[in-house]
Structure formats: structure tokens, C-alpha cells
Amino acid sequence: MANRPAASHASNSTPLVLFGGTFDPVHRAHIACAKAVSALLDSPVLLLPNAQPPHRPQPLSSSAQRLAMLALACEGDSALIIDDWELRQTGPSYSVDTLRHFRAVCTGASTGSSSDTNSATRPLFLLIGADSFANLHHWHQWQAFPELCHLIVAPRPGAPSAAEEVLAAFVESDIETLLNRPAGMRFMLDEPTLGISSSAIRADLREKGQSDAINRKVFDYIQREGLYNLPHQSNTDAVGTSNTDPVNTSPANTDEDS
């Protein structure tokens, strides 16, 4: 896991991949999806925790706590990069602002470097769940997205279809086609699924004092910090001790709080 300024992320020929969310807490499905997309594109994935998500309740844990949990979940994996850009902004964390910033990073405009053919056409990908894709037409200035990024959509059980205008704006194609264009298309992942939600995990922690959907180190941190009304836990086997993230996760949950 790395944590460094956005302008240094890879080269102009490497796709830039963003995965935003509250990560409250980060769970195994988040990590499995990020790693799968990293392998698919042969590129690191930037995980961007929201500061003030406009479409859902505000996070229960602080920015510092969510960054700490992400660091534990991504520990030792160079394919996953934590980026705190959204946390350093003021006001609601609108995805369109994030995309405009990272599109500028792709062209070199944010660093003052001159643009070249490679940087101007560098693909920018936004990884989202199928539930978010279904609601994209409600997002702030979503009509600007096709000029800024491609979409990679992770499946989520029970998620409805996206609106016709969104499907038309992002034409579905294969990865090779997306890699040769800077923005405006989509790729639908078959797996892994985002079949769990952070809100369901918080409920399990609150009611049962455990959750198999989170990394052991993340659970230990939650317990130490007293997050999510987790009851005192003396049983060291409350959650699975493996830090390996499964490719598929269950049970299915269609809560938008991924």
C-alpha cells in the first residue's frame, strides 16, 4: 500500500483508476474489487475516502480513522494507493470535482507540466458499484462524466438497471477499447460482487460484536477506537483471523452505503 500525492501516480501511458467511497469501514469486497480492477488494467487503483458524501449519511468515523482503516486493509499491496485529495477539499465531495481534478492530473495541467499526446489521451477510470450506476442520473453534474472518465461497474446483487440516458452516455465496450480512449465508455465487471455494505457491517458490529466481512486488523482497530458502538470483545476469534480478501462476498445486500 502506498500513500502519495496524486501528481506522482504512475506515468502518462498508465491508466488512472479511481475508487471513491466513505469506507466506513472499508471491507473485504472493497479490497477485492480494487485488486481485481488493478489486475485487469495492470495499473494501481486510488482509493479516495469522501469528506462529505452528498448522496448518503455522513460517515460515523473521522477522516483520520477511515484513512487508518484503509491503510490496514491495503497493507503490503502496492496495487492499492490511498489518496486523501477529497478529504482535503471543502464542501460536499462531488464526484464531478474529483474527476475534473484527476483529468487535469492526466493532462499534466495540475502540475504545470506541458501536455503531450500520451497525457492528453490517458484513460481515466471510475470504479463504482452497480447500485451507484443505477442512480448515476441523480448525481451532481453527471452529464459531464463521459468527457472526463470511463466507468468500470462492479456487480451488486439486486441492483436495478441504470437509466437509459446513462446507458446511452456510456457505451459498453471491452477493456482494450477503453484503454485506447481517454473517457466516455463503460466496462461491466462479472466479478467480484459488491455484495455487502458498510451499513450492514456496522449493524453486525453493533448487534453481534463481529463481522467476517472486514479484515482482522481493521476489526482490531475498530475495537481499539471504540467505533460503531462495538461492544467490548474479549474473544480473539470474534472475526476470521485471515487477512486474505475473498473474490466473492455474501450475503447480498443492496444498501447504497458500500
Long-range contacts (C-beta under 8 A, 24 or more apart in sequence): 1-71, 1-74, 1-75, 1-76, 1-77, 1-78, 1-80, 1-81, 1-82, 2-44, 2-78, 2-80, 2-81, 2-82, 3-71, 3-81, 3-82, 3-83, 3-84, 4-81, 6-46, 6-83, 6-85, 6-101, 6-102, 6-105, 6-110, 7-105, 7-110, 7-111, 9-44, 9-46, 9-81, 9-83, 9-105, 10-43, 10-44, 12-106, 12-108, 12-116, 12-118, 12-119, 12-122, 13-118, 13-122, 14-43, 14-122, 15-41, 15-43, 15-122, 15-123, 15-124, 15-125, 15-179, 16-43, 16-46, 16-102, 16-105, 16-106, 16-122, 16-123, 16-124, 16-125, 17-41, 17-43, 17-44, 17-45, 17-46, 17-125, 17-127, 17-152, 18-45, 18-46, 18-48, 18-98, 18-99, 18-102, 18-124, 18-125, 18-126, 18-127, 18-149, 19-45, 19-46, 19-47, 19-48, 19-126, 19-127, 20-47, 20-48, 20-49, 20-50, 20-86, 20-93, 20-95, 20-98, 20-126, 21-47, 21-48, 21-49, 21-50, 21-258, 22-49, 22-50, 22-53, 22-56, 22-59, 22-66, 22-198, 22-257, 23-47, 23-49, 23-66, 23-69, 23-70, 23-198, 24-59, 24-60, 24-61, 24-66, 24-198, 24-202, 24-257, 25-61, 25-66, 25-69, 25-198, 25-201, 25-202, 25-214, 25-218, 25-222, 25-227, 25-228, 26-66, 26-69, 26-70, 26-73, 26-198, 26-214, 26-215, 26-218, 27-196, 27-198, 27-201, 27-211, 27-213, 27-214, 27-215, 27-218, 27-249, 28-196, 28-213, 28-214, 28-215, 28-245, 28-246, 28-249, 29-192, 29-193, 29-194, 29-195, 29-196, 29-213, 29-249, 29-258, 30-73, 30-194, 30-258, 31-73, 31-74, 31-80, 31-215, 31-245, 32-192, 32-245, 32-246, 32-247, 32-248, 32-249, 33-127, 33-154, 33-189, 33-192, 33-194, 34-79, 34-80, 34-127, 35-77, 35-79, 35-80, 35-245, 36-189, 36-191, 36-192, 36-247, 37-125, 37-127, 37-152, 37-189, 38-79, 38-80, 39-79, 40-152, 40-175, 40-189, 41-125, 41-175, 41-179, 44-78, 44-79, 44-80, 44-81, 45-79, 45-80, 45-81, 45-127, 46-81, 46-82, 46-83, 46-102, 47-74, 47-80, 47-81, 47-82, 47-83, 48-83, 48-84, 48-85, 48-86, 48-98, 49-82, 49-84, 49-86, 49-87, 50-86, 50-87, 50-93, 51-86, 51-87, 51-88, 51-89, 51-93, 52-91, 52-92, 52-93, 53-92, 53-93, 54-92, 54-93, 54-94, 54-140, 55-135, 55-138, 55-139, 55-256, 56-256, 56-257, 57-257, 60-202, 60-227, 60-228, 61-225, 61-227, 61-228, 63-87, 65-221, 65-225, 65-227, 68-221, 69-218, 69-221, 69-222, 72-215, 72-217, 72-218, 72-221, 73-214, 73-215, 73-217, 73-218, 75-217, 92-140, 94-139, 94-140, 94-141, 95-126, 95-139, 95-140, 95-145, 96-139, 96-140, 96-141, 96-142, 96-144, 96-145, 96-148, 99-124, 99-126, 99-144, 99-145, 99-148, 99-149, 100-144, 100-148, 103-148, 103-149, 103-183, 106-182, 120-182, 121-181, 121-182, 122-182, 123-150, 123-178, 123-179, 123-180, 123-181, 123-182, 123-183, 124-148, 124-149, 124-150, 124-182, 124-183, 125-149, 125-150, 125-151, 125-152, 125-178, 126-150, 126-151, 126-152, 127-152, 127-154, 128-152, 128-153, 128-154, 129-153, 129-154, 129-156, 129-159, 129-194, 129-258, 130-154, 130-155, 130-156, 130-159, 130-194, 131-156, 131-159, 131-194, 131-254, 131-256, 131-258, 132-256, 132-258, 133-159, 133-162, 133-166, 134-159, 134-160, 134-161, 134-162, 134-163, 135-256, 136-162, 136-163, 136-166, 137-162, 137-163, 137-165, 137-166, 142-166, 143-169, 145-169, 145-170, 146-170, 146-183, 146-184, 147-183, 147-184, 148-183, 149-183, 150-178, 150-181, 150-183, 150-184, 150-185, 150-186, 150-187, 151-185, 151-186, 151-187, 152-186, 152-187, 152-189, 153-186, 153-187, 153-188, 153-189, 154-189, 154-192, 154-193, 154-194, 155-188, 155-189, 155-190, 155-191, 155-193, 155-194, 156-193, 156-194, 156-195, 156-252, 156-254, 156-258, 157-193, 157-195, 157-252, 157-253, 157-254, 158-252, 158-254, 159-254, 191-247, 191-248, 192-246, 192-247, 192-248, 192-249, 193-248, 193-249, 193-252, 194-249, 194-258, 195-248, 195-249, 195-250, 195-251, 195-252, 195-253, 196-249, 196-250, 196-251, 196-253, 197-253, 197-254, 197-255, 197-256, 197-257, 197-258, 198-257, 198-258, 199-255, 199-257, 200-253, 200-255, 202-228, 205-229, 205-230, 206-230, 209-233, 209-238, 210-238, 210-239, 211-239, 212-239, 212-240, 213-249, 214-239, 215-243, 215-245, 216-240, 216-241, 216-242, 216-243, 217-243
